Amino acid sequence: MAGLIHVYTGDGKGKTTAAAGLCARARGRDKTVVFSQFLKSGVTGEVASLERLGALVIRSDLRFGFTHEMDAETGAACREEQERLFSRIIAAVREPAADLLVLDEVLDAMNAGMLEERLLRSFLEGRNADLEVVITGRRPGAWLMEMADYVSDVRKVKHPFDRGVAARIGIER
């Protein structure tokens, strides 16, 4: 069966949660899952759960902060780390061949100049035909919207962060 491309985008909460839920479903059917995260570090509930389910989780242990707050040196180091991370992900889905790959926040990494669009585009065009790919983040390019088989726009109507409520353990992180 041919693998399809999913894009979960928008300004609302739930893109990563939806991707993690699909990973749980795939693991429940003994599918091989690679869950990767760009620009995120630290302990999160989805990572702990997916590891317990047997998914391979690939993310950086390095913390760079928010991209809009980085100086030139930190930005360069972050770019280098995101490219290294992408290379690790590519290798992980090829041997042994994975069934499902999540590229969480890859769009935000691209939009911040931390990962070149051509890398993602080239990977998607040349991927194993059976690999299902989930891409999350904001502002996907027109080329990706055209290439995608599923596009879900998660729209924020209301969010407690707007009232100053910090991310809560087990709910937002």
C-alpha positions as CSV (number, residue, x, y, z in Angstrom):
1,M,0.0,0.0,0.0
2,A,1.4,3.4,-0.9
3,G,2.3,5.8,1.9
4,L,0.6,9.1,1.9
5,I,1.6,12.6,3.2
6,H,-0.3,14.3,6.0
7,V,0.1,18.0,6.9
8,Y,-1.2,19.2,10.2
9,T,-1.0,23.0,10.2
10,G,-2.6,26.0,11.8
11,D,-2.3,28.2,14.8
12,G,-4.3,25.9,17.1
13,K,-3.3,23.4,19.8
14,G,-3.4,19.8,18.7
15,K,-1.0,19.3,15.7
16,T,1.6,17.3,17.7
17,T,-1.1,15.6,19.7
18,A,-2.8,14.4,16.5
19,A,0.5,13.1,15.1
20,A,1.3,11.3,18.4
21,G,-2.2,9.7,18.3
22,L,-1.5,8.4,14.8
23,C,1.8,7.0,16.0
24,A,-0.1,5.2,18.8
25,R,-2.6,3.8,16.3
26,A,0.2,2.5,14.0
27,R,2.2,0.9,16.9
28,G,-1.1,-0.8,18.0
29,R,-1.0,-2.5,14.6
30,D,2.8,-3.4,14.9
31,K,3.9,-0.7,12.4
32,T,7.4,0.7,12.7
33,V,7.2,4.3,13.8
34,V,9.8,7.1,13.8
35,F,8.7,10.2,15.6
36,S,11.0,13.2,15.2
37,Q,10.8,16.7,16.6
38,F,12.5,19.8,15.4
39,L,13.2,22.9,17.6
40,K,11.9,21.1,20.7
41,S,13.8,19.7,23.7
42,G,13.1,18.7,27.2
43,V,10.8,16.2,28.7
44,T,7.3,15.8,27.2
45,G,4.5,13.4,27.7
46,E,4.2,12.4,24.1
47,V,7.9,11.4,23.9
48,A,7.7,9.3,27.0
49,S,4.5,7.5,25.8
50,L,5.8,6.9,22.3
51,E,9.0,5.4,23.6
52,R,7.0,3.1,25.9
53,L,5.0,2.0,22.8
54,G,8.2,1.1,20.9
55,A,8.4,4.1,18.6
56,L,11.9,5.4,17.7
57,V,12.0,9.0,18.9
58,I,14.6,11.3,17.3
59,R,15.1,14.8,18.6
60,S,17.9,17.0,19.9
61,D,19.0,17.2,23.5
62,L,20.4,20.6,22.8
63,R,18.4,23.7,23.9
64,F,18.6,26.8,21.8
65,G,15.5,28.8,22.9
66,F,13.1,30.5,20.6
67,T,14.3,31.1,17.1
68,H,13.2,34.8,17.1
69,E,15.4,35.3,20.2
70,M,18.6,33.8,18.9
71,D,21.7,35.7,18.1
72,A,23.7,34.9,14.9
73,E,26.0,32.4,16.6
74,T,23.2,30.5,18.3
75,G,21.2,30.5,15.1
76,A,24.1,29.0,13.2
77,A,24.5,26.3,15.8
78,C,20.8,25.6,15.8
79,R,20.7,25.3,12.0
80,E,23.6,22.9,12.1
81,E,21.9,20.8,14.7
82,Q,18.6,20.7,12.7
83,E,20.4,19.6,9.6
84,R,22.2,16.9,11.6
85,L,18.9,15.8,13.1
86,F,17.3,15.6,9.6
87,S,20.2,13.4,8.4
88,R,19.6,11.0,11.4
89,I,15.9,10.8,10.6
90,I,16.5,10.0,6.9
91,A,18.9,7.2,7.9
92,A,16.4,5.8,10.5
93,V,13.5,5.4,8.1
94,R,15.6,3.6,5.5
95,E,17.2,0.8,7.5
96,P,15.1,-1.0,8.5
97,A,12.3,0.6,6.4
98,A,9.8,2.5,8.6
99,D,6.1,2.5,8.1
100,L,5.3,5.9,9.6
101,L,7.4,9.0,10.0
102,V,6.4,12.1,11.9
103,L,8.4,15.3,11.2
104,D,7.0,17.4,14.1
105,E,7.6,21.2,13.7
106,V,9.6,20.7,10.6
107,L,7.7,23.5,9.0
108,D,8.6,25.9,11.8
109,A,12.2,24.9,11.4
110,M,12.1,25.6,7.7
111,N,10.2,28.9,8.2
112,A,12.8,30.0,10.7
113,G,15.7,29.3,8.3
114,M,16.9,26.3,10.4
115,L,16.4,23.7,7.7
116,E,16.4,24.2,3.9
117,E,13.2,23.5,2.1
118,R,15.0,21.7,-0.6
119,L,16.1,19.0,1.9
120,L,12.5,18.2,2.9
121,R,11.2,18.4,-0.7
122,S,13.9,16.1,-2.0
123,F,13.3,13.6,0.8
124,L,9.5,13.5,0.2
125,E,10.0,13.1,-3.6
126,G,12.5,10.3,-3.1
127,R,11.1,8.5,-0.1
128,N,10.2,4.8,0.0
129,A,6.8,4.6,-1.7
130,D,5.3,2.8,1.4
131,L,6.4,5.4,4.0
132,E,3.5,7.3,5.5
133,V,4.7,10.8,6.5
134,V,3.2,13.3,8.9
135,I,4.4,16.9,8.8
136,T,3.4,19.5,11.4
137,G,3.9,23.2,11.8
138,R,2.7,26.5,10.5
139,R,2.7,28.0,7.0
140,P,3.3,25.1,4.7
141,G,4.4,26.2,1.2
142,A,2.1,25.8,-1.8
143,W,4.3,23.0,-3.1
144,L,3.7,21.0,0.0
145,M,0.0,21.7,0.1
146,E,-0.2,20.4,-3.5
147,M,2.0,17.3,-2.7
148,A,0.0,16.4,0.5
149,D,-2.7,13.8,0.5
150,Y,-4.3,15.0,3.8
151,V,-4.2,18.6,5.0
152,S,-5.7,19.4,8.4
153,D,-5.9,23.0,9.5
154,V,-6.0,23.3,13.3
155,R,-7.5,26.7,14.1
156,K,-7.3,28.4,17.4
157,V,-10.6,29.7,18.6
158,K,-9.6,30.1,22.2
159,H,-6.5,29.1,24.2
160,P,-5.6,29.6,27.9
161,F,-2.1,30.8,27.0
162,D,-3.7,34.0,25.9
163,R,-4.8,34.5,29.5
164,G,-1.3,33.8,30.8
165,V,-1.8,30.1,31.6
166,A,1.5,28.3,31.1
167,A,1.8,24.9,29.4
168,R,0.7,22.2,31.8
169,I,2.4,18.8,32.3
170,G,0.4,16.0,30.7
171,I,-1.8,18.4,28.7
172,E,0.4,20.7,26.6
173,R,3.7,19.1,27.4
